[in-house]
Amino acid sequence: MSAPKVVVVAGPTATGKTRLGILLAQALGGEIVSADSMQVYRRMDVGTAKATAEERAAAPHHMLDVAEPRENYSVSRYVAEASRCCDDILARGKLPIIVGGTGLYIDSLLSGRDFAACEEDGARLREALNARWDAEGGEALLEELAAFDPARAAKLHPGDRRRIVRAIEIYRLTGETISAHDARTRALPPRYEAARIHLNFRSRAELYARIDARVDAMAENGLFEEVAALLAEGVPADCTAMQAIGYKEAAEALRGEISRAEAIERIKLGSRRYAKRQLTWFRRSGDALELLWDGAPDFEEALRVSTNFLAARGLS
């Protein structure tokens, strides 16, 4: 039995994913499932370039505003919740259109990757392992990992807290090494069959100029006020959500550690670096339709090319 079909609209920041996703949803009777690791958080709108009220009215959106900024939202929780959205959309005879720039979220959702560990048990163990990391250091935990998963330990640097902690956590909760777990899940058939559309600018300079302009617009549209409101309500400055590009720098400016102008420049630099990482990730998907903008995006032409591409894959 073949996997159900979905559409993916992906690419680096500031390339028009939201707009094209809405146009495709309107043309194909689809509903949008966001795949952005920061847009899951409520009241984090300006700095995440979240779809506006008008854009959400133009097409149904899912996986926006599903978590509080204080929560440590995980890829496993995203896969569980987003797959329920996709399955519900499919059950109603509609087409899921996965739109976003978080490659890990997209690939994990499509593969149906089994994260195995119970979220509640995992959170408690993760907290304990992080406390041990602070007390004993990364070398000690990496040595512990090497005792039962030498292959994974050999690939990790002693300073890679997140991956070392995750590898030990998986083994403690499931009795299976993360190497074996990843190999097993890669061998499983994908949960969804994806027709991928990747957006980018032909000129890297144009992409970076668009990113810079977007950051300037965010500052003008209330980014610093948004961050101030989050801090005022008690959202910890060191929580995962507040470490996102834009939020961390704005918080530093609000504390007087840097100027607002310096914060804006740091946000631009961080966003450009993130876009490079996104491009590297999405290049791994060789079967995607690549839409490369020359100057201003031509969404009418992009919609025509995209719908032809999708029709050839039985999605029309």
ZATORZA-106653 format. One record per residue (C-alpha): residue number from 1; chain; x, y, z. Coordinates in Angstrom, 3 decimals, always signed. Example, Ala and Ser with C-alpha at 12.3 -4.5 7.8 and 13.67 -1.06 7.14 Angstrom:
<recs>
- num, chaine, x, y, z
- 1, A, +12.300, -4.500, +7.800 $
- 2, A, +13.670, -1.060, +7.140 $
</recs>
This chain:
<recs>
- num, chaine, x, y, z
- 1, A, +0.000, +0.000, +0.000 $
- 2, A, +1.491, +3.326, -1.071 $
- 3, A, +1.990, +6.172, +1.363 $
- 4, A, -0.468, +9.082, +1.204 $
- 5, A, +0.706, +12.041, -0.840 $
- 6, A, +1.565, +15.459, +0.542 $
- 7, A, +3.184, +18.610, -0.823 $
- 8, A, +6.214, +20.286, +0.760 $
- 9, A, +7.094, +23.933, +0.177 $
- 10, A, +10.503, +24.560, +1.729 $
- 11, A, +13.575, +26.739, +1.468 $
- 12, A, +15.553, +29.324, +3.386 $
- 13, A, +14.014, +32.252, +5.208 $
- 14, A, +12.509, +35.168, +3.242 $
- 15, A, +11.945, +33.254, -0.014 $
- 16, A, +8.136, +33.404, -0.185 $
- 17, A, +7.158, +30.004, +1.214 $
- 18, A, +4.062, +31.290, +3.004 $
- 19, A, +2.702, +33.066, -0.073 $
- 20, A, +3.232, +30.147, -2.446 $
- 21, A, +1.827, +27.713, +0.116 $
- 22, A, -1.389, +29.727, +0.344 $
- 23, A, -1.710, +29.951, -3.443 $
- 24, A, -1.273, +26.186, -3.759 $
- 25, A, -3.787, +25.542, -0.985 $
- 26, A, -6.334, +27.702, -2.770 $
- 27, A, -5.654, +26.092, -6.161 $
- 28, A, -5.609, +22.474, -4.978 $
- 29, A, -8.039, +22.394, -2.079 $
- 30, A, -5.234, +22.077, +0.415 $
- 31, A, -4.539, +23.019, +4.012 $
- 32, A, -1.207, +24.268, +5.320 $
- 33, A, +0.769, +22.446, +7.999 $
- 34, A, +3.542, +24.694, +9.288 $
- 35, A, +7.008, +23.189, +9.669 $
- 36, A, +8.780, +25.930, +11.591 $
- 37, A, +10.338, +25.193, +14.974 $
- 38, A, +9.649, +28.707, +16.283 $
- 39, A, +6.192, +29.375, +14.864 $
- 40, A, +4.796, +26.723, +17.198 $
- 41, A, +5.083, +29.240, +20.059 $
- 42, A, +2.216, +31.539, +20.991 $
- 43, A, +2.780, +35.309, +21.081 $
- 44, A, +5.979, +34.947, +19.051 $
- 45, A, +4.684, +36.404, +15.809 $
- 46, A, +6.837, +39.262, +14.544 $
- 47, A, +10.224, +37.629, +15.049 $
- 48, A, +9.150, +34.323, +13.489 $
- 49, A, +7.450, +35.876, +10.427 $
- 50, A, +4.342, +33.905, +11.333 $
- 51, A, +1.413, +33.955, +8.911 $
- 52, A, -0.767, +36.994, +9.568 $
- 53, A, -4.482, +36.875, +10.366 $
- 54, A, -5.210, +37.783, +6.739 $
- 55, A, -2.976, +34.999, +5.450 $
- 56, A, -4.561, +32.466, +7.796 $
- 57, A, -7.981, +33.557, +6.565 $
- 58, A, -6.893, +32.883, +2.979 $
- 59, A, -6.192, +29.183, +3.681 $
- 60, A, -6.491, +26.896, +6.735 $
- 61, A, -3.265, +26.748, +8.770 $
- 62, A, -2.177, +24.132, +11.301 $
- 63, A, +0.736, +23.817, +13.769 $
- 64, A, +0.904, +27.506, +14.596 $
- 65, A, +0.561, +28.661, +18.220 $
- 66, A, +0.477, +25.166, +19.726 $
- 67, A, +2.925, +25.698, +22.604 $
- 68, A, +3.795, +28.223, +25.281 $
- 69, A, +7.180, +29.956, +24.966 $
- 70, A, +8.241, +28.440, +28.295 $
- 71, A, +7.884, +24.911, +26.891 $
- 72, A, +10.828, +23.025, +25.458 $
- 73, A, +9.093, +21.947, +22.261 $
- 74, A, +10.667, +18.885, +20.612 $
- 75, A, +10.822, +17.356, +17.151 $
- 76, A, +9.147, +14.217, +18.527 $
- 77, A, +6.191, +16.265, +19.746 $
- 78, A, +6.048, +18.040, +16.408 $
- 79, A, +5.916, +14.745, +14.481 $
- 80, A, +3.145, +13.410, +16.734 $
- 81, A, +1.012, +16.540, +16.436 $
- 82, A, +1.698, +17.398, +12.787 $
- 83, A, +1.051, +13.824, +11.618 $
- 84, A, -2.350, +13.961, +13.308 $
- 85, A, -3.042, +17.171, +11.383 $
- 86, A, -1.962, +15.618, +8.081 $
- 87, A, -3.993, +12.465, +8.657 $
- 88, A, -7.089, +14.515, +9.515 $
- 89, A, -6.658, +16.664, +6.400 $
- 90, A, -6.302, +13.544, +4.239 $
- 91, A, -9.335, +11.913, +5.881 $
- 92, A, -11.404, +14.928, +4.852 $
- 93, A, -10.280, +14.576, +1.244 $
- 94, A, -7.963, +17.574, +1.359 $
- 95, A, -4.275, +17.907, +0.520 $
- 96, A, -1.714, +18.584, +3.274 $
- 97, A, +0.768, +21.265, +2.189 $
- 98, A, +3.735, +21.286, +4.559 $
- 99, A, +5.286, +24.751, +4.544 $
- 100, A, +8.407, +25.800, +6.404 $
- 101, A, +12.134, +26.016, +6.729 $
- 102, A, +12.952, +23.613, +9.571 $
- 103, A, +14.424, +20.707, +7.641 $
- 104, A, +14.590, +18.338, +10.604 $
- 105, A, +10.881, +18.797, +11.280 $
- 106, A, +9.981, +18.228, +7.629 $
- 107, A, +12.130, +15.127, +7.155 $
- 108, A, +11.050, +13.606, +10.469 $
- 109, A, +7.374, +14.149, +9.658 $
- 110, A, +7.683, +12.628, +6.185 $
- 111, A, +9.616, +9.606, +7.399 $
- 112, A, +7.269, +8.971, +10.294 $
- 113, A, +10.361, +8.608, +12.447 $
- 114, A, +9.684, +6.774, +15.706 $
- 115, A, +11.211, +8.745, +18.551 $
- 116, A, +10.480, +5.890, +20.931 $
- 117, A, +10.872, +7.662, +24.242 $
- 118, A, +7.942, +8.833, +26.330 $
- 119, A, +8.016, +12.647, +26.442 $
- 120, A, +7.379, +12.847, +30.194 $
- 121, A, +9.960, +10.213, +31.126 $
- 122, A, +12.374, +11.673, +28.601 $
- 123, A, +12.042, +15.173, +30.049 $
- 124, A, +12.836, +13.958, +33.572 $
- 125, A, +15.834, +11.940, +32.429 $
- 126, A, +17.062, +14.774, +30.199 $
- 127, A, +16.971, +17.154, +33.131 $
- 128, A, +19.010, +14.721, +35.235 $
- 129, A, +21.547, +14.174, +32.447 $
- 130, A, +21.928, +17.913, +31.914 $
- 131, A, +22.547, +18.342, +35.633 $
- 132, A, +25.249, +15.661, +35.409 $
- 133, A, +26.741, +17.444, +32.403 $
- 134, A, +27.018, +20.641, +34.448 $
- 135, A, +28.610, +18.769, +37.362 $
- 136, A, +30.853, +16.283, +35.514 $
- 137, A, +31.418, +17.781, +32.073 $
- 138, A, +30.978, +16.526, +28.530 $
- 139, A, +34.013, +14.235, +28.520 $
- 140, A, +32.501, +12.084, +31.272 $
- 141, A, +29.163, +11.686, +29.535 $
- 142, A, +30.783, +11.013, +26.181 $
- 143, A, +32.847, +8.261, +27.813 $
- 144, A, +29.651, +6.774, +29.236 $
- 145, A, +28.059, +6.850, +25.783 $
- 146, A, +31.110, +5.155, +24.266 $
- 147, A, +30.651, +2.193, +26.606 $
- 148, A, +27.396, +1.130, +24.911 $
- 149, A, +27.426, +3.010, +21.556 $
- 150, A, +31.040, +3.525, +20.455 $
- 151, A, +29.992, +4.236, +16.856 $
- 152, A, +27.905, +7.252, +17.839 $
- 153, A, +30.370, +8.439, +20.469 $
- 154, A, +33.143, +8.508, +17.872 $
- 155, A, +31.126, +10.976, +15.779 $
- 156, A, +30.481, +13.453, +18.599 $
- 157, A, +32.563, +16.239, +20.089 $
- 158, A, +32.733, +16.412, +23.907 $
- 159, A, +31.094, +19.830, +23.726 $
- 160, A, +28.006, +18.578, +21.847 $
- 161, A, +25.743, +18.484, +24.876 $
- 162, A, +22.433, +18.066, +23.051 $
- 163, A, +23.411, +15.037, +20.948 $
- 164, A, +25.318, +13.287, +23.734 $
- 165, A, +22.462, +13.741, +26.192 $
- 166, A, +19.933, +12.589, +23.582 $
- 167, A, +21.928, +9.443, +22.763 $
- 168, A, +22.178, +8.415, +26.422 $
- 169, A, +18.505, +9.274, +26.959 $
- 170, A, +17.329, +7.025, +24.113 $
- 171, A, +19.404, +4.105, +25.391 $
- 172, A, +18.228, +4.507, +28.985 $
- 173, A, +14.560, +4.708, +27.993 $
- 174, A, +14.440, +2.044, +25.281 $
- 175, A, +17.472, -0.223, +25.689 $
- 176, A, +18.336, +0.529, +22.068 $
- 177, A, +21.321, +2.605, +21.010 $
- 178, A, +20.577, +5.710, +18.984 $
- 179, A, +22.710, +4.248, +16.168 $
- 180, A, +20.500, +1.150, +16.036 $
- 181, A, +17.359, +3.261, +16.439 $
- 182, A, +18.293, +5.533, +13.547 $
- 183, A, +19.224, +2.592, +11.314 $
- 184, A, +15.917, +0.855, +12.070 $
- 185, A, +13.805, +3.931, +11.418 $
- 186, A, +15.656, +4.719, +8.174 $
- 187, A, +14.750, +1.243, +6.922 $
- 188, A, +11.029, +1.849, +7.464 $
- 189, A, +8.890, +2.992, +4.515 $
- 190, A, +8.066, +6.728, +4.631 $
- 191, A, +4.834, +7.792, +6.286 $
- 192, A, +4.038, +10.222, +3.471 $
- 193, A, +5.035, +10.447, -0.186 $
- 194, A, +6.172, +14.024, -0.696 $
- 195, A, +6.264, +16.179, -3.787 $
- 196, A, +8.823, +18.806, -2.809 $
- 197, A, +9.048, +22.383, -4.027 $
- 198, A, +12.113, +24.336, -2.920 $
- 199, A, +12.325, +28.128, -3.155 $
- 200, A, +15.462, +30.238, -3.358 $
- 201, A, +16.974, +33.242, -5.111 $
- 202, A, +19.349, +32.621, -7.982 $
- 203, A, +21.678, +35.237, -6.507 $
- 204, A, +22.966, +34.693, -2.974 $
- 205, A, +23.351, +38.479, -2.670 $
- 206, A, +19.654, +38.910, -3.459 $
- 207, A, +18.703, +36.352, -0.805 $
- 208, A, +20.798, +38.139, +1.789 $
- 209, A, +19.346, +41.515, +0.801 $
- 210, A, +15.841, +40.106, +1.269 $
- 211, A, +16.785, +38.729, +4.669 $
- 212, A, +18.224, +42.079, +5.748 $
- 213, A, +15.091, +43.882, +4.584 $
- 214, A, +12.908, +41.432, +6.481 $
- 215, A, +14.855, +42.017, +9.699 $
- 216, A, +14.511, +45.788, +9.285 $
- 217, A, +10.762, +45.322, +8.799 $
- 218, A, +10.535, +43.141, +11.921 $
- 219, A, +12.222, +45.854, +13.985 $
- 220, A, +9.837, +48.470, +12.589 $
- 221, A, +6.814, +46.213, +13.182 $
- 222, A, +7.439, +45.627, +16.881 $
- 223, A, +10.055, +42.924, +17.404 $
- 224, A, +11.585, +44.630, +20.433 $
- 225, A, +8.147, +45.300, +21.915 $
- 226, A, +7.178, +41.652, +21.369 $
- 227, A, +10.294, +40.451, +23.210 $
- 228, A, +9.739, +42.968, +26.023 $
- 229, A, +6.197, +41.677, +26.501 $
- 230, A, +7.386, +38.058, +26.677 $
- 231, A, +10.016, +38.919, +29.275 $
- 232, A, +7.498, +40.976, +31.253 $
- 233, A, +5.145, +38.014, +31.505 $
- 234, A, +7.948, +35.926, +32.977 $
- 235, A, +9.182, +33.911, +30.004 $
- 236, A, +12.759, +32.924, +30.991 $
- 237, A, +15.420, +34.604, +28.869 $
- 238, A, +17.344, +31.312, +28.697 $
- 239, A, +14.477, +29.069, +27.544 $
- 240, A, +14.644, +27.456, +24.101 $
- 241, A, +12.186, +29.826, +22.453 $
- 242, A, +14.015, +32.929, +23.642 $
- 243, A, +17.300, +31.626, +22.225 $
- 244, A, +15.875, +31.888, +18.702 $
- 245, A, +17.485, +34.284, +16.236 $
- 246, A, +15.953, +37.689, +16.819 $
- 247, A, +14.703, +37.040, +20.317 $
- 248, A, +18.076, +36.492, +21.984 $
- 249, A, +19.579, +39.621, +20.426 $
- 250, A, +16.534, +41.760, +21.163 $
- 251, A, +16.589, +40.612, +24.801 $
- 252, A, +20.251, +41.573, +25.041 $
- 253, A, +19.413, +45.040, +23.732 $
- 254, A, +16.524, +45.411, +26.169 $
- 255, A, +18.894, +44.582, +29.033 $
- 256, A, +21.255, +47.286, +27.794 $
- 257, A, +24.040, +44.838, +26.905 $
- 258, A, +24.106, +45.983, +23.269 $
- 259, A, +22.419, +48.761, +21.316 $
- 260, A, +19.304, +48.178, +19.240 $
- 261, A, +21.272, +48.924, +16.095 $
- 262, A, +23.851, +46.302, +17.072 $
- 263, A, +21.080, +43.809, +17.852 $
- 264, A, +19.580, +44.341, +14.402 $
- 265, A, +22.941, +43.747, +12.718 $
- 266, A, +23.477, +40.570, +14.757 $
- 267, A, +20.012, +39.331, +13.812 $
- 268, A, +20.795, +39.911, +10.147 $
- 269, A, +24.083, +38.027, +10.429 $
- 270, A, +22.479, +35.146, +12.337 $
- 271, A, +19.646, +34.943, +9.814 $
- 272, A, +22.044, +34.836, +6.867 $
- 273, A, +24.062, +32.080, +8.522 $
- 274, A, +20.877, +30.145, +9.234 $
- 275, A, +19.823, +30.487, +5.592 $
- 276, A, +23.136, +28.910, +4.532 $
- 277, A, +22.463, +25.943, +6.823 $
- 278, A, +18.945, +25.628, +5.425 $
- 279, A, +20.273, +25.562, +1.876 $
- 280, A, +22.756, +22.837, +2.785 $
- 281, A, +19.976, +20.742, +4.349 $
- 282, A, +17.518, +21.077, +1.466 $
- 283, A, +20.135, +20.270, -1.171 $
- 284, A, +20.031, +16.699, +0.078 $
- 285, A, +16.577, +16.258, -1.479 $
- 286, A, +17.494, +15.766, -5.109 $
- 287, A, +13.963, +15.155, -6.397 $
- 288, A, +12.552, +18.597, -5.619 $
- 289, A, +11.246, +21.189, -8.035 $
- 290, A, +13.680, +24.101, -7.646 $
- 291, A, +12.139, +27.535, -8.097 $
- 292, A, +14.876, +30.148, -8.299 $
- 293, A, +13.755, +33.766, -8.184 $
- 294, A, +15.477, +36.342, -10.396 $
- 295, A, +14.829, +39.537, -8.492 $
- 296, A, +11.230, +40.017, -7.329 $
- 297, A, +9.370, +36.681, -6.952 $
- 298, A, +6.844, +35.946, -9.724 $
- 299, A, +4.215, +34.019, -7.798 $
- 300, A, +1.848, +33.718, -10.769 $
- 301, A, +4.509, +31.885, -12.778 $
- 302, A, +5.582, +29.894, -9.713 $
- 303, A, +2.006, +28.715, -9.198 $
- 304, A, +1.733, +27.650, -12.847 $
- 305, A, +5.017, +25.707, -12.769 $
- 306, A, +4.223, +24.179, -9.386 $
- 307, A, +0.741, +22.971, -10.299 $
- 308, A, +2.105, +21.385, -13.501 $
- 309, A, +4.819, +19.666, -11.465 $
- 310, A, +2.270, +18.400, -8.948 $
- 311, A, -0.193, +17.281, -11.625 $
- 312, A, +2.515, +15.102, -13.126 $
- 313, A, +2.751, +13.407, -9.726 $
- 314, A, -0.972, +12.823, -9.415 $
- 315, A, -1.706, +15.888, -7.289 $
- 316, A, -4.163, +18.216, -8.961 $
</recs>
